[in-house]
C-alpha cells in the first residue's frame, strides 16, 4: 500500500498547487475580484483581531483596520482604484447613515439644549486649524498651499474637504495632476497621526481633568432624568374634601400636570379601570403614573402617598384586571398619537407608559408612537388581547430589516449631498446621507417610512461601514506611505499634521471641560464630530455603552462638514 501510494504523492501536490488552487490570487499586485475580496477580508479581520488587544488598558478597536491596510499596501497589495474608491465611499455612507438613524430622534432636542455651545466649540476648532495652516504656509515659505491643504485634510480626517479642494484646483492639466497627487500624499502622511492625535487629545483631557467615565455616565443619566418627564409610579389616597365627586377630567384641569390614573380602588376594595368621566371620592386610592417632579403638587391637591407598590396592586386586583406590554409592530400605527388608539372608548384600557429604545416615556395623549415602541396598558385581559392583535405585538416583524428605508435614505442622501449649497460647495457623500438619516429617523413616519432598526442590525450596518472605509483608506495610502513619511520633507508633513490636529483639540477640549463643564462623553463626540473622524467616534463608542458620543457627533457634524469643505476650498482659492 505504502509503495503504491508513494509515487502518487508528488502528482497530488502538483495537482493541488497548479490546478486545484490559483496561487496568484495571494500575490501582491493582483487586482482580480477574488484577490480584492481576499485582501479586504484579511485587512478587516486582522484589524479587528489586533484591535481587541489592550495596551495600558487602551484599545483602538476597529481603528487598527486602517493600519493593517497601510501595512498591506506598503508590501505591494493593491486594489483597482475605482473599486477602492467605491468601497471607501460606500463604507462611509453606510457608517454615517447608521449613525444618523441611531441618533436622529435625540439630535433636535440636544441641539436645543446644548447644541449651540457644541457647534461653537467645533467652529472654534476649525478656525484654529485654518489659522495654524496659514501660519505654517508663511513660516515655511517653500511648501505649496495645495500640499498643506492635503495635510490639513488628513490631520482632521476630512476626505470630502480633500476632494473639494482638489476640484477647486485650476491651471494646466499636468500642473493640476501634480498638485492633486501631492495633496493626496500630504493627506496620507497626516491621516494616521491625525487619528492618533484626536484619540490622544481625548485621553489627555481625561487625564488633566481626572475624569472617571463611570461618574460621567451617572451624571448624564441624572441630567436626563431631570430633563425628561420620566414616569413615576405612586399610590395616592384621596383625602381632600374639595375634590370629592370630581371627575378625572376636572382633576386634570385643577392640577395642570400630565398624569395617568392606571387603577382606582374604591372604599369597599373594588378596583376599576377609571375613565375620564370617572368620579373620585374621599377614601379612594389612585394608582398614578406621572413625572416625579409633579408628585408633590399632585399630593398637595389630592392627598398623601401610601405604601402600596405595583405587586400589591396586582394582588388585590380582580383576575380580569391585568397589566401587559404590547409591542407596536404594524407600520400603519407608525406616527400615530396615543390618543388615536382610542384606548378608553374602544377598549376600556389605560396606557400608563411607553418604552422606546429602553427609555420609559410618560404616556401623554399627544405622544407620537413609532415602530418598536412598547406600551404598557392596564385593563381586562380580553381587551388587551384585542388591542395586541390590532397593534401587531409580533417580535418577528421587528426582526425583519426595513431595507426600503435604508436604501431610499441613501438615495436621497446622495442627492442632497450633490446639491450646490453655495459658492460651488456641496455636503458630499458623507454629509448628505447623515442629514437625510437624521430627518428620516425623526420624521420618517410622515412619509409612511418605518425607520425602526433592531440594535443588532444597526450595529452590524455601522461596523461593516467603518471597516470597509478604513480598509480602503489604509490600502490606498499604504503604497507610498513609507517613501513619503520616511524622508525629511515627509516628516515635516507628519509633524505639521500632528500640530494641526493636536493643538486646536487641546484648546477646545480644555475650554469645553474646564470652562463649560461639558460631560466628557459628550465632549468626545464633539471632538470626533468637529474633526469629522469616524475612527475617533468608533473609539469613543467603544469606550462607553452610552449613545452620548454619537449624539454629540451628529449634532456638530453637519455644520462642521460644510465648514471643512468651505475652508479647504477657500484656502486653495486664496493661496494656491
C-alpha positions in Angstrom: 0.0 0.0 0.0 2.8 2.4 1.0 4.7 1.6 -2.2 1.7 2.1 -4.3 0.8 5.4 -2.7 4.3 6.8 -2.8 4.6 7.7 -6.5 1.2 9.3 -6.4 2.2 11.9 -3.7 4.2 14.3 -6.0 1.4 14.2 -8.6 -1.1 15.1 -5.9 1.0 18.0 -4.7 1.5 19.2 -8.2 -2.3 18.9 -8.9 -3.2 20.9 -5.8 -0.6 23.6 -6.5 -1.3 24.1 -10.2 -4.9 23.1 -10.9 -6.7 22.9 -7.6 -5.7 26.4 -6.2 -4.7 29.6 -8.0 -1.7 30.8 -6.0 -1.6 34.1 -8.0 -4.5 35.5 -6.1 -2.3 35.6 -3.0 0.4 37.6 -4.7 0.9 41.4 -4.4 -0.3 43.5 -7.3 -3.1 41.1 -8.2 -6.3 43.2 -8.7 -8.7 40.4 -9.7 -12.0 40.2 -8.0 -11.1 37.2 -5.9 -7.8 38.8 -4.8 -9.5 42.1 -3.9 -12.1 40.3 -1.8 -9.5 38.2 0.0 -7.3 41.3 0.7 -10.2 43.3 2.1 -11.4 40.4 4.2 -7.9 39.8 5.6 -7.3 43.5 6.4 -10.7 43.9 8.2 -10.4 40.6 10.1 -6.8 41.1 11.1 -7.5 44.8 12.1 -10.5 43.8 14.3 -8.5 41.0 15.9 -5.5 43.2 16.7 -7.9 46.0 17.8 -9.1 43.8 20.6 -5.6 43.9 22.2 -5.4 46.5 25.0 -2.2 48.4 25.7 -2.2 50.1 29.1 -5.9 49.5 29.3 -6.5 51.2 25.9 -7.7 49.6 22.8 -8.1 51.4 19.4 -10.8 48.9 18.3 -11.6 48.9 14.6 -9.1 51.8 14.0 -6.4 49.1 13.6 -8.1 48.1 10.3 -6.5 51.4 8.9 -3.0 50.4 10.0 -3.3 46.8 8.7 -4.4 48.3 5.4 -1.4 50.6 5.3 0.9 47.7 6.0 -0.6 45.6 3.2 -0.4 48.5 0.8 3.2 49.0 1.7 4.0 45.4 0.8 2.5 45.9 -2.7 -1.0 44.7 -2.3 -3.3 46.9 -4.3 -6.9 47.2 -5.4 -8.2 48.7 -8.6 -8.6 52.5 -7.9 -12.2 52.6 -8.9 -13.1 49.6 -6.8 -11.1 51.1 -3.9 -13.0 54.4 -4.2 -16.3 52.5 -4.3 -15.5 50.5 -1.1 -14.3 53.6 0.7 -17.2 55.8 -0.2 -19.9 53.1 0.2 -18.5 52.1 3.6 -18.5 55.7 4.8 -22.1 56.1 3.6 -23.2 53.0 5.5 -21.5 54.1 8.7 -22.7 57.7 8.6 -26.3 56.7 7.6 -26.5 54.2 10.5 -25.2 56.9 12.9 -27.9 59.3 11.7 -30.7 56.7 12.2 -29.4 55.9 15.7 -29.1 59.5 17.0 -31.7 61.2 14.9 -34.5 61.3 17.5 -32.2 62.9 20.1 -30.5 65.2 17.6 -33.0 68.0 17.7 -33.6 68.1 21.4 -29.8 68.0 22.1 -29.4 70.9 19.7 -31.9 73.0 21.6 -30.3 72.2 24.9 -26.6 72.4 24.3 -26.0 72.1 20.6 -25.3 75.7 20.0 -22.4 75.6 22.5 -21.1 72.3 21.0 -21.2 73.8 17.5 -19.5 77.0 18.5 -16.7 74.9 20.1 -16.4 72.9 16.8 -16.3 76.1 14.8 -13.5 77.4 17.1 -11.6 74.2 16.3 -12.0 74.8 12.5 -10.8 78.4 12.8 -7.7 77.3 14.7 -7.0 74.6 12.1 -7.1 77.1 9.3 -5.1 79.7 11.3 -2.3 77.2 12.0 -2.3 76.0 8.4 -1.9 79.6 7.1 0.8 80.3 9.7 2.8 77.2 8.5 2.4 78.4 4.9 4.0 81.8 5.7 6.6 80.5 8.2 7.8 77.6 6.0 7.7 79.6 2.7 8.6 76.7 0.5 5.6 74.4 0.7 2.6 74.9 -1.6 -0.7 75.5 -0.1 -2.1 72.6 -2.1 0.2 70.3 0.0 -0.8 72.0 3.2 -4.5 71.7 2.4 -3.9 68.0 1.9 -2.0 67.8 5.2 -4.8 69.7 6.9 -7.5 67.4 5.4 -5.6 64.4 6.6 -5.0 65.9 10.0 -8.7 66.5 10.5 -9.5 63.2 8.7 -11.8 65.0 6.3 -11.9 63.3 2.9 -14.7 65.5 1.4 -12.6 68.5 2.2 -9.7 67.0 0.3 -11.9 66.1 -2.7 -13.5 69.6 -2.8 -10.0 71.2 -2.6 -8.8 69.0 -5.5 -11.8 70.0 -7.6 -11.0 73.7 -6.9 -7.6 73.5 -8.5 -7.2 75.3 -11.8 -4.4 75.5 -14.4 -2.8 73.3 -17.0 -3.8 69.6 -16.8 -0.3 68.4 -15.9 0.1 71.1 -13.2 -3.3 70.2 -11.7 -2.4 66.5 -11.8 0.8 67.0 -9.9 -0.9 69.2 -7.3 -3.6 66.6 -6.8 -1.0 63.9 -6.3 1.0 66.0 -3.8 -2.2 66.9 -2.0 -3.1 63.2 -1.7 0.3 62.4 -0.4 0.0 65.2 2.3 -3.3 63.7 3.2 -1.9 60.2 3.5 1.1 61.4 5.6 -1.1 63.2 8.1 -4.1 60.9 8.4 -2.7 58.1 10.7 -1.3 60.6 13.2 -4.5 62.6 12.8 -6.5 59.7 14.1 -3.9 59.1 16.9 -3.8 62.8 17.7 -7.6 63.0 18.2 -7.6 60.0 20.5 -4.6 61.2 22.3 -6.2 64.6 23.0 -9.3 62.8 24.4 -7.1 60.8 26.7 -5.1 63.9 27.8 -8.3 65.9 28.5 -9.4 62.9 30.5 -6.1 62.8 32.5 -5.9 66.6 33.0 -9.4 66.9 34.5 -9.2 63.5 36.3 -12.3 62.2 34.5 -13.9 59.0 35.6 -16.1 57.5 32.8 -18.5 55.8 35.2 -19.1 59.1 37.1 -19.8 60.8 33.8 -22.3 58.1 32.8 -24.1 58.5 36.1 -24.0 62.3 35.8 -25.5 62.1 32.3 -28.2 59.7 33.4 -29.2 62.0 36.2 -29.3 65.0 33.9 -31.5 63.0 31.5 -33.8 62.1 34.4 -34.1 65.8 35.5 -34.8 67.0 31.9 -37.2 64.3 31.0 -40.7 63.6 32.3 -39.7 60.1 33.4 -42.7 58.0 34.5 -43.0 57.6 38.3 -45.5 55.2 39.9 -47.3 56.3 43.1 -50.2 55.2 45.2 -52.3 58.2 46.4 -55.1 58.2 48.9 -57.8 60.8 48.2 -58.3 63.0 51.4 -59.2 66.4 50.0 -62.9 67.1 50.5 -62.8 69.9 47.9 -62.3 67.4 45.1 -64.8 64.8 46.3 -67.0 63.8 43.4 -64.8 65.5 40.8 -64.1 63.6 37.5 -60.6 62.8 36.3 -61.1 65.4 33.5 -61.9 68.1 36.1 -58.9 66.9 38.2 -56.6 67.5 35.1 -58.0 71.0 34.9 -57.3 71.7 38.5 -53.7 70.3 38.8 -52.4 71.3 35.3 -49.9 68.4 35.1 -49.6 65.3 33.0 -50.7 62.1 34.8 -52.4 58.9 34.1 -54.6 57.1 36.7 -53.9 53.4 35.9 -56.3 51.9 38.5 -58.7 53.1 41.2 -59.5 51.3 44.4 -62.9 52.3 45.9 -63.6 52.4 49.6 -65.1 48.9 49.5 -61.9 47.5 48.0 -63.3 47.2 44.4 -60.7 48.0 41.8 -61.8 49.6 38.5 -60.1 50.9 35.4 -61.1 54.6 35.5 -62.3 56.6 32.5 -62.1 60.4 32.1 -65.6 60.7 33.4 -65.0 58.5 36.5 -65.7 60.4 39.8 -63.2 60.2 42.6 -64.3 60.1 46.3 -62.6 60.7 49.6 -61.1 57.4 50.7 -60.4 56.1 47.2 -56.9 55.1 46.3 -55.4 56.0 43.0 -52.5 54.2 41.2 -51.0 57.1 39.3 -48.2 57.4 36.7 -46.6 60.9 36.4 -43.3 62.7 36.4 -41.5 62.5 39.7 -41.2 66.3 39.7 -45.0 66.6 39.7 -45.6 64.3 42.6 -45.5 67.0 45.3 -48.0 69.2 43.6 -50.3 66.2 43.0 -50.2 65.2 46.6 -51.0 68.8 47.8 -54.3 68.7 45.8 -55.4 65.1 46.1 -53.8 63.5 49.2 -50.7 61.8 50.6 -48.8 58.8 49.1 -49.4 55.4 50.7 -47.2 52.4 50.7 -48.7 50.3 48.0 -46.4 49.0 45.2 -47.1 47.5 41.8 -47.1 44.0 43.2 -49.7 44.9 45.8 -52.0 46.4 43.3 -51.7 43.2 41.3 -52.5 41.1 44.3 -55.7 43.0 45.1 -56.8 43.4 41.5 -59.5 41.2 40.2 -58.4 38.4 37.9 -59.6 40.3 34.9 -57.6 43.4 35.6 -54.0 42.9 34.4 -51.1 44.9 33.2 -49.4 43.9 30.0 -46.8 45.3 27.5 -47.7 45.4 23.8 -45.2 45.9 21.1 -46.2 48.1 18.1 -45.2 46.1 15.0 -47.7 47.2 12.4 -46.4 50.0 10.2 -49.8 51.7 9.9 -49.5 52.9 13.5 -46.1 54.4 13.0 -46.5 58.1 13.7 -50.0 57.8 15.2 -50.6 59.6 18.5 -51.5 57.7 21.6 -54.9 59.5 21.5 -55.6 58.0 18.1 -55.7 54.5 19.6 -58.9 55.4 21.5 -58.0 53.1 24.4 -60.6 54.4 26.8 -63.6 54.3 24.4 -62.6 51.4 22.2 -61.0 49.0 24.6 -61.7 50.3 28.2 -57.9 50.3 28.8 -55.4 52.7 30.3 -51.9 53.3 28.9 -49.5 54.1 31.7 -46.2 54.4 29.9 -44.4 53.9 26.7 -40.9 52.3 26.4 -38.8 53.4 23.5 -35.3 52.1 23.0 -35.1 51.2 26.6 -36.3 54.6 27.9 -39.7 54.9 29.6 -41.8 57.9 28.4 -44.9 59.4 30.0 -48.0 58.3 28.1 -49.4 61.6 27.2 -52.2 61.7 24.6 -50.1 63.7 22.1 -47.2 61.3 22.2 -46.3 60.1 18.7 -45.8 56.3 18.5 -43.1 54.6 16.5 -42.4 51.0 15.3 -40.9 49.1 18.1 -42.5 51.1 21.0 -43.7 49.0 23.9 -46.8 50.4 25.5 -47.9 49.3 29.0 -51.7 49.0 29.2 -54.0 48.1 32.2 -57.4 46.5 31.9 -59.3 43.4 31.1 -57.2 40.6 29.6 -59.6 40.1 26.7 -59.5 43.8 25.8 -55.7 43.8 26.0 -55.6 40.8 23.6 -57.9 42.7 21.1 -55.5 45.7 21.2 -52.5 43.5 20.9 -53.9 41.9 17.8 -54.6 45.3 16.3 -51.1 46.7 17.0 -49.3 43.6 15.9 -47.3 42.6 19.0 -45.1 40.3 16.9 -41.3 40.4 17.6 -40.8 38.5 14.4 -41.9 41.6 12.4 -39.4 43.7 14.3 -36.6 41.3 13.4 -37.3 41.9 9.7 -34.9 44.7 8.4 -36.6 47.7 6.7 -34.3 47.8 3.7 -36.6 50.1 1.8 -36.0 52.9 4.3 -32.2 52.3 4.3 -31.8 52.5 0.5 -34.4 55.2 0.0 -32.5 57.2 2.6 -29.1 56.6 0.9 -30.6 57.5 -2.5 -31.9 60.9 -1.2 -28.8 61.4 0.9 -26.6 61.2 -2.2 -28.9 63.6 -4.0 -28.8 66.1 -1.1 -25.0 65.7 -0.9 -24.7 66.6 -4.6 -26.7 69.8 -4.3 -24.7 73.0 -4.5 -25.2 74.7 -1.2 -23.4 77.9 -2.2 -20.1 79.1 -3.7 -19.8 75.8 -5.6 -19.7 73.7 -2.4 -21.6 70.5 -1.5 -22.2 68.4 1.6 -20.8 65.4 -0.3 -21.4 61.6 0.0 -21.0 61.7 3.8 -22.8 64.9 4.8 -25.9 64.3 2.6 -26.8 60.8 3.9 -26.2 61.9 7.5 -28.6 64.8 7.2 -31.3 62.7 5.4 -30.9 59.9 8.0 -31.4 62.3 10.9 -34.6 63.7 9.3 -35.9 60.3 8.4 -35.4 58.9 11.9 -37.3 61.9 13.3 -40.0 62.5 10.6 -40.0 59.3 8.6 -43.4 58.3 9.8 -44.9 61.3 7.9 -43.8 59.6 4.7 -45.0 56.2 5.7 -41.4 55.0 6.2 -40.6 52.7 9.0 -37.2 53.7 10.5 -37.1 51.1 13.3 -33.9 49.0 13.1 -33.0 46.4 15.7 -29.9 47.3 17.7 -28.0 44.3 16.3 -28.9 45.2 12.7 -27.9 48.9 13.3 -24.6 47.8 14.9 -23.8 45.4 12.0 -24.5 48.2 9.5 -22.4 50.7 11.3 -19.4 48.4 12.0 -19.4 47.0 8.4 -19.4 50.5 7.0 -16.5 51.8 9.1 -14.4 48.7 8.5 -14.9 49.0 4.7 -13.9 52.7 4.9 -10.8 52.2 7.0 -9.6 49.2 4.9 -9.9 51.2 1.7 -8.2 54.3 3.1 -5.3 52.2 4.5 -4.7 50.2 1.3 -4.8 53.3 -0.8 -2.3 55.2 1.4 0.0 52.3 2.1 1.8 52.1 -1.3 3.6 55.4 -0.9 3.3 55.9 2.8 6.8 54.8 3.8 8.6 56.7 1.0 6.6 59.8 1.8 6.9 59.8 5.5 10.5 58.5 6.0 12.3 61.4 4.4 12.9 65.0 5.6 10.0 66.5 3.6 7.5 63.8 4.6 8.5 64.0 8.2 7.7 67.7 8.2 4.3 67.0 6.7 3.7 64.5 9.5 4.8 67.0 12.2 2.7 69.8 10.8 -0.3 67.5 10.5 0.0 66.5 14.1 0.2 70.1 15.2 -2.8 71.0 13.2 -4.6 68.0 14.8 -3.5 68.3 18.4 -3.2 71.9 19.3 -6.8 73.1 18.4 -8.3 69.9 20.0 -6.5 70.5 23.3 -7.6 74.1 23.4 -11.2 73.3 22.5 -11.2 70.3 24.9 -9.9 72.3 27.8 -12.4 75.1 27.2 -15.2 72.6 26.8 -14.4 70.8 30.0 -12.8 73.4 32.1 -15.0 76.4 31.3 -18.3 75.0 30.2 -18.2 71.8 32.3 -19.4 69.7 29.3 -19.8 66.0 30.1 -16.8 64.0 28.9 -18.8 61.6 26.9 -20.4 64.5 25.0 -17.0 66.1 24.7 -15.5 63.0 23.0 -18.4 63.0 20.4 -17.9 66.7 19.8 -14.2 66.4 19.3 -14.7 63.4 16.9 -17.5 65.2 15.0 -15.6 68.5 14.9 -12.9 66.6 13.0 -15.5 64.5 11.0 -13.5 61.5 12.2 -15.3 58.1 12.2 -12.4 56.2 13.7 -12.3 58.5 16.7 -16.1 58.1 17.1 -15.7 54.4 16.9 -13.1 54.6 19.7 -15.4 56.9 21.7 -18.3 54.5 21.2 -16.2 51.5 22.3 -15.2 53.4 25.5 -18.7 53.6 26.8 -22.1 52.0 26.4 -23.7 55.4 26.2 -25.0 57.0 23.0 -23.8 60.4 24.1 -20.7 60.5 21.9 -22.8 59.6 18.8 -25.4 62.2 19.6 -22.8 64.9 20.1 -21.0 63.7 16.9 -24.2 64.1 14.8 -25.0 67.4 16.5 -21.8 69.1 15.2 -21.2 67.0 12.1 -23.5 68.7 9.5 -22.2 72.3 10.2 -18.6 71.0 10.6 -18.7 69.1 7.4 -19.9 72.2 5.5 -17.3 74.5 7.0 -14.5 71.9 6.5 -15.3 71.8 2.8 -15.6 75.6 2.6 -12.3 76.1 4.4 -10.4 73.7 2.2 -11.7 75.3 -1.0 -11.2 78.8 0.4 -7.5 78.2 1.1 -6.9 76.8 -2.4 -8.7 79.8 -4.0 -6.9 82.3 -1.8 -3.3 81.0 -1.7 -2.8 78.3 -4.4 
